[in-house]
């Protein structure tokens, strides 16, 4: 072997090793083989909550169904909602699975895959004089919400551009770490009403039927729910899209929607509600 061979051969082997490592990395961008690591705020009944110390709810069951199609077991990491996007970007999990609304602001920083249509409702204490039917009736009142939700920006805009411009008092918005904490604040009269996801509102009424009511009579701010995936992680995104298409064709999918009285997005919903990046 010449001196040149002595130099070139290790370099070639090193390049081959790097190529193999790169191929292995790009073949699967999931955190762990055979798993889906999902970040979720497990305080949002009926989407995700703890039942006998185990994650439960629509989103949990839905992702489990996709996991079976993908041959992967789902592992849920519980974290608070404001930490989900930063945790995803920091590599803590493969995706967010936490009833996250798809907004123009969010699709700028993460990729989002729609799987559900939703919107908000207003909760008020049963028997209270203040029973708002729409956000325009929030002017001059104390309203509670979970932090980092998409509708907070809409409420602030409404306060500035509707309430104040029409000579009304601004909306006094109080943010809480979780949705149950917001409900407790309302029951303690720290806020007069609560805005939350429509399905969550129905769940609160089921649990506290003698204490709270849904005062709104229409779906507020219709929106798509979606999984969040780190931008550039096409392996995870494409795997979810493919699995979702297959899962929608199963009887389990229809049964799950029926169980929770949820609504799958139509093609028209996807066209009109999906923000452009």
C-alpha positions in Angstrom: 0.0 0.0 0.0 1.4 3.4 -1.0 1.6 6.4 1.2 -1.3 7.9 -0.8 -3.5 4.9 -0.2 -2.6 5.1 3.4 -4.1 8.7 3.5 -7.1 8.2 1.1 -8.4 4.9 2.5 -9.2 6.2 6.1 -10.8 9.3 4.5 -13.0 7.1 2.3 -14.0 4.8 5.1 -14.9 7.9 7.2 -17.1 9.3 4.4 -18.8 5.9 4.0 -19.5 5.8 7.7 -20.8 9.4 7.6 -23.1 8.5 4.7 -24.5 5.4 6.5 -25.1 7.5 9.6 -26.8 10.2 7.6 -29.0 7.6 5.8 -29.9 6.1 9.2 -30.8 9.6 10.5 -32.9 10.6 7.5 -34.7 7.3 7.4 -36.5 8.1 10.6 -36.6 11.4 12.3 -38.6 10.1 15.3 -37.0 10.4 18.7 -37.0 6.7 19.4 -37.4 3.6 17.3 -40.9 2.1 17.6 -42.3 5.1 19.5 -44.1 8.4 19.0 -43.1 10.9 21.7 -45.9 13.4 22.0 -46.0 16.6 24.0 -49.4 17.3 25.6 -51.0 19.5 28.3 -53.0 16.7 30.0 -55.4 19.0 31.7 -57.9 19.6 28.9 -60.9 17.3 29.2 -62.2 15.7 27.0 -59.2 16.0 24.6 -56.5 14.9 27.0 -56.6 14.4 30.8 -55.4 11.9 33.4 -57.6 8.9 34.3 -56.2 6.6 37.0 -52.7 8.1 36.4 -52.8 7.4 32.7 -53.4 9.9 29.8 -56.9 9.6 28.4 -59.2 11.5 26.1 -60.0 12.0 22.4 -56.5 13.2 21.3 -54.8 10.3 23.2 -57.1 7.7 21.7 -56.7 9.3 18.2 -52.9 9.2 18.2 -52.9 5.7 19.6 -55.0 4.7 16.6 -52.5 6.2 14.2 -49.6 4.7 16.2 -51.0 1.2 15.6 -51.1 1.9 11.9 -47.5 3.2 12.0 -46.3 0.3 14.2 -45.3 2.7 17.0 -46.3 3.0 20.6 -47.3 6.5 21.8 -45.5 8.0 24.8 -47.1 11.2 26.2 -45.0 13.8 27.9 -47.2 16.1 30.1 -46.3 19.8 29.9 -48.1 23.1 30.2 -49.6 24.5 27.0 -47.3 27.5 26.7 -44.3 25.2 26.7 -45.5 23.0 23.8 -44.0 24.8 20.8 -40.7 25.6 22.5 -40.5 22.0 23.6 -41.1 20.8 20.1 -38.5 23.1 18.6 -36.1 22.0 21.3 -36.4 18.4 20.4 -38.3 17.2 23.6 -40.9 15.3 21.5 -41.8 14.3 18.0 -45.1 16.2 17.8 -47.6 18.2 19.9 -50.9 16.4 20.6 -52.8 18.9 22.6 -55.9 20.2 20.8 -53.8 23.0 19.4 -55.7 25.4 17.1 -54.0 26.0 13.8 -53.3 29.7 13.4 -51.3 31.8 11.0 -48.9 32.7 13.8 -48.3 29.0 14.6 -47.7 27.8 11.1 -45.0 30.3 10.7 -42.9 28.5 13.3 -44.1 24.9 13.1 -45.8 22.6 10.6 -49.4 21.7 11.5 -51.5 18.8 10.3 -55.3 19.3 10.7 -57.4 16.5 12.1 -60.5 18.1 13.7 -62.8 21.1 13.5 -63.6 23.0 16.6 -64.2 26.5 18.1 -65.0 28.1 21.4 -67.9 28.5 23.8 -68.5 30.8 26.8 -69.1 29.5 30.3 -70.8 31.4 33.0 -71.8 30.6 36.6 -75.3 29.1 36.7 -77.9 31.7 37.8 -75.6 34.7 37.5 -77.0 37.9 36.0 -74.2 38.0 33.4 -74.7 35.4 30.7 -72.8 36.6 27.6 -73.8 35.0 24.3 -71.0 36.4 22.2 -67.5 38.0 22.7 -68.9 41.5 21.9 -70.6 41.3 25.2 -67.3 41.0 27.1 -66.6 44.7 27.0 -66.2 46.1 30.5 -66.2 42.6 32.1 -63.6 40.3 33.7 -63.1 37.2 31.4 -60.9 34.2 32.2 -58.9 32.0 29.8 -56.1 29.5 29.8 -52.8 31.1 28.8 -51.3 30.8 25.3 -54.6 30.0 23.6 -55.2 31.4 20.1 -58.4 33.2 21.0 -56.6 35.5 23.4 -55.3 37.5 20.5 -58.8 37.7 19.0 -60.1 39.0 22.4 -57.5 41.7 22.7 -58.2 42.8 19.1 -61.9 42.9 19.9 -61.2 44.9 23.1 -59.2 47.5 21.2 -61.1 47.7 17.9 -64.6 47.1 19.1 -65.0 47.9 22.8 -62.7 51.0 23.1 -63.5 52.4 19.6 -67.2 52.3 20.5 -66.7 54.1 23.8 -67.1 50.9 25.9 -64.7 49.7 28.6 -62.0 47.3 27.5 -62.1 43.6 28.3 -60.3 42.7 31.5 -58.6 39.4 30.5 -57.2 37.1 33.2 -54.9 34.2 32.1 -54.4 31.0 34.0 -52.0 28.1 33.6 -54.7 25.5 32.9 -58.3 25.4 31.9 -59.5 23.9 35.3 -57.8 26.7 37.1 -59.7 29.2 34.9 -63.0 27.5 35.8 -62.1 27.6 39.5 -61.3 31.3 39.2 -64.8 31.8 37.7 -66.5 29.9 40.5 -64.5 32.0 43.0 -65.8 35.1 41.3 -62.3 36.3 40.3 -63.7 36.4 36.7 -67.3 36.7 35.5 -67.1 34.3 32.6 -64.7 31.9 30.8 -64.0 31.4 27.2 -62.7 27.9 26.2 -62.9 25.2 23.6 -66.5 24.2 22.9 -65.9 20.5 23.7 -64.1 21.4 26.9 -67.0 23.6 27.8 -69.4 20.7 27.4 -67.2 18.6 29.6 -67.2 21.2 32.3 -71.0 21.4 32.3 -71.1 17.6 32.6 -68.9 17.7 35.6 -70.4 20.8 37.2 -73.9 20.8 35.9 -75.4 22.5 39.0 -72.8 25.3 38.9 -72.0 26.4 35.4 -73.8 26.8 32.0 -72.8 27.4 28.4 -74.1 30.9 27.9 -73.1 31.3 24.2 -75.6 29.9 21.6 -73.3 29.5 18.5 -69.8 28.2 17.9 -67.3 31.1 18.4 -64.2 31.5 16.1 -64.5 28.2 14.1 -61.0 26.7 13.7 -59.0 23.6 12.9 -57.2 21.5 15.5 -53.9 20.0 14.4 -50.7 18.2 15.4 -47.6 20.3 15.5 -44.4 19.0 13.9 -41.0 20.7 13.9 -40.3 22.5 10.6 -38.1 20.5 8.4 -39.0 17.2 10.0 -40.7 15.8 6.9 -40.3 12.2 8.0 -42.6 12.6 11.0 -45.0 14.9 9.1 -45.4 12.6 6.1 -45.8 9.5 8.3 -48.6 11.2 10.2 -50.3 12.4 7.0 -50.2 8.8 5.6 -51.4 7.2 8.8 -54.2 9.7 9.1 -55.5 8.9 5.6 -55.5 5.2 6.5 -57.1 5.7 9.9 -59.9 7.7 8.4 -61.0 4.7 6.4 -61.4 2.5 9.5 -64.6 1.9 11.5 -62.6 2.9 14.6 -62.2 6.4 13.3 -66.0 6.9 12.9 -66.6 5.3 16.3 -64.1 7.7 18.0 -65.7 10.8 16.5 -69.2 9.5 17.6 -68.0 8.7 21.1 -66.9 12.3 21.7 -69.5 14.0 19.5 -66.7 15.6 17.5 -66.7 16.8 13.9 -64.2 15.9 11.2 -63.2 18.8 8.9 -64.7 18.8 5.5 -62.8 19.7 2.3 -64.5 23.1 2.5 -63.3 23.5 6.1 -59.7 22.7 5.1 -59.9 25.2 2.3 -61.4 28.1 4.3 -59.9 27.6 7.8 -56.4 26.3 7.1 -54.0 29.4 7.3 -51.4 29.8 4.7 -47.8 29.7 6.0 
